[in-house]
Amino acid sequence: MGKAKRRSLNQGINNKFQYMTRESALDSVIKNMDNKNDVIDTITLFGFSAEEMLEAGAEYEDVMALGGLIN
């Protein structure tokens, strides 16, 4: 297999945001609250509000810790 074909296949495998919807992104944020870098990136990408996150099941302290990132 050539380098270009191998690279193309690996790009498709490693593309985790290919089918991410707003609901699945919010679920991913709630589940991965310990991994702050990924959570911050996803919150800024989708523009979640504090109300949305609390309704989805996030803890109040975690949401307040994010501070200015959320609307």
OpenMM code with the backbone's topology and positions (N, CA, C; nanometers):
from openmm import Vec3, app, unit

residues = "MET GLY LYS ALA LYS ARG ARG SER LEU ASN GLN GLY ILE ASN ASN LYS PHE GLN TYR MET THR ARG GLU SER ALA LEU ASP SER VAL ILE LYS ASN MET ASP ASN LYS ASN ASP VAL ILE ASP THR ILE THR LEU PHE GLY PHE SER ALA GLU GLU MET LEU GLU ALA GLY ALA GLU TYR GLU ASP VAL MET ALA LEU GLY GLY LEU ILE ASN".split()
positions = [
    Vec3(0.0846, -0.1167, 0.0000),
    Vec3(0.0000, 0.0000, 0.0000),
    Vec3(0.0897, 0.1237, 0.0000),
    Vec3(0.0551, 0.2200, -0.0832),
    Vec3(0.1346, 0.3417, -0.0924),
    Vec3(0.1119, 0.4350, 0.0250),
    Vec3(0.2018, 0.5331, 0.0355),
    Vec3(0.1939, 0.6273, 0.1470),
    Vec3(0.0657, 0.7098, 0.1427),
    Vec3(0.0262, 0.7544, 0.0247),
    Vec3(-0.0919, 0.8405, 0.0139),
    Vec3(-0.2189, 0.7652, 0.0526),
    Vec3(-0.2308, 0.6407, 0.0092),
    Vec3(-0.3501, 0.5626, 0.0424),
    Vec3(-0.3538, 0.5331, 0.1922),
    Vec3(-0.2415, 0.5005, 0.2503),
    Vec3(-0.2347, 0.4738, 0.3940),
    Vec3(-0.2734, 0.5994, 0.4725),
    Vec3(-0.2245, 0.7159, 0.4292),
    Vec3(-0.2558, 0.8416, 0.4957),
    Vec3(-0.4049, 0.8731, 0.4852),
    Vec3(-0.4641, 0.8494, 0.3694),
    Vec3(-0.6063, 0.8754, 0.3504),
    Vec3(-0.6916, 0.7867, 0.4402),
    Vec3(-0.6540, 0.6601, 0.4512),
    Vec3(-0.7291, 0.5697, 0.5371),
    Vec3(-0.7169, 0.6086, 0.6838),
    Vec3(-0.5972, 0.6479, 0.7256),
    Vec3(-0.5777, 0.6876, 0.8647),
    Vec3(-0.6515, 0.8162, 0.8990),
    Vec3(-0.6650, 0.9079, 0.8041),
    Vec3(-0.7386, 1.0307, 0.8307),
    Vec3(-0.8854, 0.9998, 0.8589),
    Vec3(-0.9432, 0.9073, 0.7863),
    Vec3(-1.0824, 0.8703, 0.8094),
    Vec3(-1.1021, 0.8005, 0.9427),
    Vec3(-1.0058, 0.7203, 0.9836),
    Vec3(-1.0157, 0.6484, 1.1106),
    Vec3(-1.0038, 0.7450, 1.2279),
    Vec3(-0.9161, 0.8435, 1.2171),
    Vec3(-0.8898, 0.9342, 1.3284),
    Vec3(-0.9813, 1.0560, 1.3314),
    Vec3(-1.0753, 1.0661, 1.2409),
    Vec3(-1.1647, 1.1809, 1.2357),
    Vec3(-1.2825, 1.1570, 1.3286),
    Vec3(-1.2714, 1.2022, 1.4545),
    Vec3(-1.3752, 1.1715, 1.5527),
    Vec3(-1.4930, 1.2679, 1.5473),
    Vec3(-1.4809, 1.3804, 1.4780),
    Vec3(-1.5893, 1.4770, 1.4716),
    Vec3(-1.6714, 1.4665, 1.3441),
    Vec3(-1.6581, 1.3582, 1.2727),
    Vec3(-1.7249, 1.3457, 1.1445),
    Vec3(-1.8769, 1.3469, 1.1594),
    Vec3(-1.9307, 1.2799, 1.2584),
    Vec3(-2.0749, 1.2700, 1.2749),
    Vec3(-2.1215, 1.3247, 1.4094),
    Vec3(-2.0533, 1.4208, 1.4634),
    Vec3(-2.0894, 1.4723, 1.5954),
    Vec3(-2.2023, 1.5742, 1.5820),
    Vec3(-2.3126, 1.5459, 1.6479),
    Vec3(-2.4239, 1.6390, 1.6516),
    Vec3(-2.4155, 1.7203, 1.7797),
    Vec3(-2.5023, 1.8176, 1.7911),
    Vec3(-2.5017, 1.9018, 1.9104),
    Vec3(-2.5344, 1.8198, 2.0350),
    Vec3(-2.6288, 1.7282, 2.0229),
    Vec3(-2.6675, 1.6450, 2.1368),
    Vec3(-2.5552, 1.5509, 2.1779),
    Vec3(-2.4899, 1.4891, 2.0796),
    Vec3(-2.3805, 1.3980, 2.1140),
    Vec3(-2.2601, 1.4743, 2.1691),
    Vec3(-2.2392, 1.5970, 2.1228),
    Vec3(-2.1302, 1.6784, 2.1759),
    Vec3(-2.1571, 1.7160, 2.3208),
    Vec3(-2.2823, 1.7493, 2.3520),
    Vec3(-2.3177, 1.7833, 2.4895),
    Vec3(-2.3020, 1.6623, 2.5804),
    Vec3(-2.3409, 1.5464, 2.5317),
    Vec3(-2.3242, 1.4226, 2.6084),
    Vec3(-2.1759, 1.3939, 2.6320),
    Vec3(-2.0950, 1.4167, 2.5308),
    Vec3(-1.9509, 1.3948, 2.5435),
    Vec3(-1.8889, 1.4918, 2.6442),
    Vec3(-1.9359, 1.6152, 2.6478),
    Vec3(-1.8855, 1.7136, 2.7439),
    Vec3(-1.9191, 1.6709, 2.8856),
    Vec3(-2.0410, 1.6238, 2.9069),
    Vec3(-2.0842, 1.5841, 3.0405),
    Vec3(-2.0045, 1.4626, 3.0887),
    Vec3(-1.9807, 1.3661, 3.0003),
    Vec3(-1.9090, 1.2445, 3.0388),
    Vec3(-1.7605, 1.2696, 3.0632),
    Vec3(-1.7001, 1.3615, 2.9893),
    Vec3(-1.5556, 1.3839, 2.9954),
    Vec3(-1.5195, 1.5125, 3.0673),
    Vec3(-1.5899, 1.5456, 3.1721),
    Vec3(-1.5667, 1.6705, 3.2433),
    Vec3(-1.4272, 1.6754, 3.3067),
    Vec3(-1.3640, 1.5612, 3.3292),
    Vec3(-1.2295, 1.5582, 3.3874),
    Vec3(-1.1225, 1.6008, 3.2874),
    Vec3(-1.1456, 1.5761, 3.1589),
    Vec3(-1.0498, 1.6120, 3.0541),
    Vec3(-1.0804, 1.7535, 3.0067),
    Vec3(-1.0257, 1.8529, 3.0751),
    Vec3(-1.0627, 1.9933, 3.0533),
    Vec3(-1.0303, 2.0435, 2.9130),
    Vec3(-0.9198, 2.0006, 2.8521),
    Vec3(-0.8835, 2.0521, 2.7203),
    Vec3(-0.9862, 2.0151, 2.6142),
    Vec3(-1.0289, 1.8894, 2.6108),
    Vec3(-1.1296, 1.8478, 2.5132),
    Vec3(-1.2640, 1.9120, 2.5414),
    Vec3(-1.2969, 1.9271, 2.6687),
    Vec3(-1.4243, 1.9884, 2.7067),
    Vec3(-1.4269, 2.1345, 2.6636),
    Vec3(-1.3194, 2.2067, 2.6864),
    Vec3(-1.3130, 2.3476, 2.6487),
    Vec3(-1.3248, 2.3636, 2.4981),
    Vec3(-1.2560, 2.2800, 2.4223),
    Vec3(-1.2637, 2.2867, 2.2766),
    Vec3(-1.4059, 2.2617, 2.2268),
    Vec3(-1.4716, 2.1629, 2.2830),
    Vec3(-1.6071, 2.1285, 2.2384),
    Vec3(-1.7066, 2.2368, 2.2782),
    Vec3(-1.6925, 2.2923, 2.3974),
    Vec3(-1.7841, 2.3983, 2.4421),
    Vec3(-1.7710, 2.5213, 2.3531),
    Vec3(-1.6501, 2.5610, 2.3213),
    Vec3(-1.6319, 2.6790, 2.2370),
    Vec3(-1.6750, 2.6524, 2.0936),
    Vec3(-1.6614, 2.5299, 2.0474),
    Vec3(-1.7035, 2.4963, 1.9113),
    Vec3(-1.8552, 2.5030, 1.8968),
    Vec3(-1.9290, 2.4495, 1.9931),
    Vec3(-2.0744, 2.4437, 1.9843),
    Vec3(-2.1444, 2.5584, 2.0564),
    Vec3(-2.0766, 2.6314, 2.1423),
    Vec3(-2.1357, 2.7443, 2.2123),
    Vec3(-2.2450, 2.7064, 2.3110),
    Vec3(-2.2169, 2.6109, 2.3970),
    Vec3(-2.3155, 2.5665, 2.4948),
    Vec3(-2.3386, 2.6727, 2.6013),
    Vec3(-2.4603, 2.6751, 2.6533),
    Vec3(-2.4912, 2.7648, 2.7643),
    Vec3(-2.4905, 2.6843, 2.8939),
    Vec3(-2.4857, 2.7561, 3.0052),
    Vec3(-2.4857, 2.6896, 3.1360),
    Vec3(-2.6164, 2.6143, 3.1571),
    Vec3(-2.7257, 2.6728, 3.1104),
    Vec3(-2.8565, 2.6086, 3.1261),
    Vec3(-2.8632, 2.4758, 3.0523),
    Vec3(-2.8103, 2.4723, 2.9296),
    Vec3(-2.8088, 2.3473, 2.8532),
    Vec3(-2.7298, 2.2389, 2.9243),
    Vec3(-2.6154, 2.2767, 2.9769),
    Vec3(-2.5292, 2.1793, 3.0418),
    Vec3(-2.5910, 2.1263, 3.1704),
    Vec3(-2.6548, 2.2144, 3.2472),
    Vec3(-2.7185, 2.1706, 3.3712),
    Vec3(-2.8383, 2.0810, 3.3430),
    Vec3(-2.9154, 2.1120, 3.2388),
    Vec3(-3.0298, 2.0286, 3.2036),
    Vec3(-2.9860, 1.8914, 3.1534),
    Vec3(-2.8656, 1.8848, 3.0952),
    Vec3(-2.8149, 1.7573, 3.0434),
    Vec3(-2.7563, 1.6703, 3.1542),
    Vec3(-2.7396, 1.7264, 3.2741),
    Vec3(-2.6927, 1.6446, 3.3851),
    Vec3(-2.5572, 1.6802, 3.4410),
    Vec3(-2.5020, 1.7926, 3.4013),
    Vec3(-2.3726, 1.8339, 3.4558),
    Vec3(-2.3906, 1.8823, 3.5987),
    Vec3(-2.2868, 1.8691, 3.6779),
    Vec3(-2.2913, 1.9171, 3.8145),
    Vec3(-2.2694, 2.0679, 3.8165),
    Vec3(-2.3353, 2.1325, 3.9101),
    Vec3(-2.3310, 2.2787, 3.9196),
    Vec3(-2.1882, 2.3299, 3.9383),
    Vec3(-2.1108, 2.2627, 4.0199),
    Vec3(-1.9736, 2.3058, 4.0471),
    Vec3(-1.8864, 2.2990, 3.9214),
    Vec3(-1.9066, 2.1938, 3.8410),
    Vec3(-1.8283, 2.1822, 3.7166),
    Vec3(-1.8624, 2.2926, 3.6184),
    Vec3(-1.9892, 2.3261, 3.6095),
    Vec3(-2.0315, 2.4308, 3.5175),
    Vec3(-1.9776, 2.5672, 3.5625),
    Vec3(-1.9829, 2.5933, 3.6913),
    Vec3(-1.9321, 2.7204, 3.7424),
    Vec3(-1.7800, 2.7288, 3.7304),
    Vec3(-1.7115, 2.6162, 3.7318),
    Vec3(-1.5659, 2.6158, 3.7177),
    Vec3(-1.5243, 2.6583, 3.5775),
    Vec3(-1.6109, 2.6363, 3.4790),
    Vec3(-1.5802, 2.6755, 3.3414),
    Vec3(-1.5942, 2.8259, 3.3225),
    Vec3(-1.6686, 2.8902, 3.4081),
    Vec3(-1.6758, 3.0359, 3.4133),
    Vec3(-1.7115, 3.1051, 3.2832),
    Vec3(-1.6181, 3.1820, 3.2296),
    Vec3(-1.6428, 3.2673, 3.1127),
    Vec3(-1.6552, 3.1936, 2.9813),
    Vec3(-1.6341, 3.0637, 2.9792),
    Vec3(-1.6439, 2.9913, 2.8516),
    Vec3(-1.7885, 2.9693, 2.8081),
    Vec3(-1.8770, 2.9662, 2.9040),
    Vec3(-2.0169, 2.9372, 2.8727),
    Vec3(-2.0986, 3.0649, 2.8768),
    Vec3(-2.2081, 3.0622, 2.8037),
    Vec3(-2.2964, 3.1802, 2.7968),
    Vec3(-2.3884, 3.1855, 2.9159),
] * unit.nanometer
topology = app.Topology()
chain = topology.addChain("A")
for resn in residues:
    res = topology.addResidue(resn, chain)
    for name in ("N", "CA", "C"):
        topology.addAtom(name, app.Element.getBySymbol(name[0]), res)
